[in-house]
């Protein structure tokens, strides 16, 4: 589904709605049914549904149903069922109305403590140490185990029911294992896969989520398959001859850094890549070899760029994405101010932007660069109509050769870029809705 603001917001909103629904319905059910039997059913049902979340996401995520729909179908059932546990336990505990406040307060405190433990435990323990499948097998298995143990203890589950619940859990676990992830690597940030190019034996394509992110020719680093990469290379080639010091915000397949080192011997490339798993995949499948000339720093580019010395780079390339949008914190005037600090006088900042339709995000990025840099150009298809467009900026007038003469490409000068930007507002840390601008581009 991609890791975007819309995806995260959809998941949080849907789960909160499910918690509210489950709490309300659970409280009503606890007043009508035997709480012991209900609690046993909730633990068992929650365990089975938890095991089925990943298979549902994997099957539905490829059907382009939208983040809210997929989150609703996969996450509402387990979240609602498990949220009904608290009011059911409250019903069992409220035998003395004189202590109702104490009971409700204690249960609320334990529920909050559990939520905190789940949040920190998942982020700091489960995600780094275990796969999603393993984590869900453990969580679902524990819930089913609790259901069986409590049901037998409370006298509401015999051997037949215990066997039926266990078999149902085993079936759900089998589905979890059988429905494999479409990802070769499922990192904290991306679903990453490398595919072969049937038209070129040495060609490999890095796919991040649903985006063909990078193309690498294992036998020829000079081969640049994607148009926008050729535009970037043309623009870099338009600078002074000789070796260059370059910083790349976003590594992916490391296509352009390897091109630079081959095309301009003696150059140095520093790549800022947030996803260590993508870097490892590039080493394993895309022939990446780091050296003194090609270094990789793992971490958020906004943070790692601050460690770069002032006036240390001839080129900074922005090619980082969260799904199709430039990460908002790498799109603002504050970020570009740090880029300008790292660039040498007359250095080039080249930014890859994906946009369509009304080009709302592209126009906002252009407006931001126009405010921060003396000279700004753009490269794209006639129109331009995307989806990839390149913005070029410098604190001094760029050489006339900076741009692209590739077939079909068109270079826009500062005056044309200003017309394209129109009345768009520059992006700032205080106001940078990059995902929303892209989503309204159609």
C-alpha positions, 0 to 999 in steps of 0.5 A: 500500500505504500508508506504515505501520510494517507496510509498511516492516517487511514490505519490509525483512523480505522483502528480507532473507529474499530476500538470505539465500535468494539467497546460499545458492542462489547459492553452491550454483549456483556450485559446480555451473555455470560461474560465468561463465555463471551470473553473466551469467544473474544480471545479466540476470535481475536486470535484467529482474526489477528492471524488473518490480517496479513493474508488479507492485506497481501491479497487486497493490497494488490487490487488498488482498493485504497488504504481505507478500504483495505485497512477496514477489511483487514483491521476492523474485525480484530481491533473491534473484537479485542476492544470488546475484552475490556468492557467484558472484563469490567462486567465480570469485575463489577460485583460491588457498585461501591467499587465501580470507580476503582474497577473501571479506573484500574481496567482503564489503566491496564488497558492503556499500559497494554497499549503502550507496551504493544506500541513500544514492544512492536516498534523497538522489539518485534519489528527489528527482530522478527518478521511480520509473519512471525510476530502475528503467529506469536500474537495470534497463537497466544490469544488462542492459547489464552482462550483455551486456558481461560475457557477450561478454567471458567468451565465454559469450554470442553474438550470438543470446543478446545479442539475446534478453536485450536483447529480454527487457529491452525487453519488461520496460521496456515493461511498466514504462512501460505499467502506469501508477501509479494516483497522480496524484502519487507523493510520498515519503509518499503516492499522491495523487489528486484525483477529481471528485464526480459529485453536485456539480460543484464538489466534489473529493475528495483520495485519499491512498493508499486513504483519502478524506482531504479533500473540497473544494468549489471554489465554497463553502469553507463546505461541509463534506462529511465528518461528522468535519470538521463535528464539528471545525468545530462544536467550533471554533465553540463557542469564543468569537466572533471571529477565532481563531489556529489551527494545523493539523497536517496539511494535505491538502485544506486544507478546515478552514483555508479554512472557518475563514478564511471563517467567522471573518474576521480569523482566521489559520491556520498549516498544518504539512504534511510533504508538499510534493507534496500542498501543490502538488497542492492548489494546482494542483487544489484551489484552495489560495491561501496568504496572510498569513492562511493560511500553510503550513510544510513539514516534520514537525509534531513538529519544526515545532511546536517553532518556534511561539511559546508561547501563540500559538494558540487552536486546534490541530487534529491531522489528520495520518495515515500511512495510517489511523493517527495517526503515532505521534510525533504521538500521544504525551504528549510531543507533546501537551505541546508542543501544550499549550505552543503553546495559549493558556490555555483553548485547544482541541486537536482530534484526529481519530482513525480506529479501529474495533472494540475502539477500542484506538487511540482508547482509548489516545489518550483516556488520553493526553489525560486525563493531559495536559489538564484537560478532555477530550471526544469526538465520534462516532457513537452507540457510538461505532463510528467510523471517525472519532472526535474528541477535544477537550481543554483545560487549562481546562473547555471551554465547554458549546458545544464539541462537535457537534450534527450529526445522528447525532453524540454528544458525550461528556463527560470522565467518559464519555471516562474510561469509554471509555478504561478501562484503556488505557495512555497513549502515550509516545515510549518506547511508542507502537505506534499502527499496531499498536493500529489493526491490532488494532481489528477 
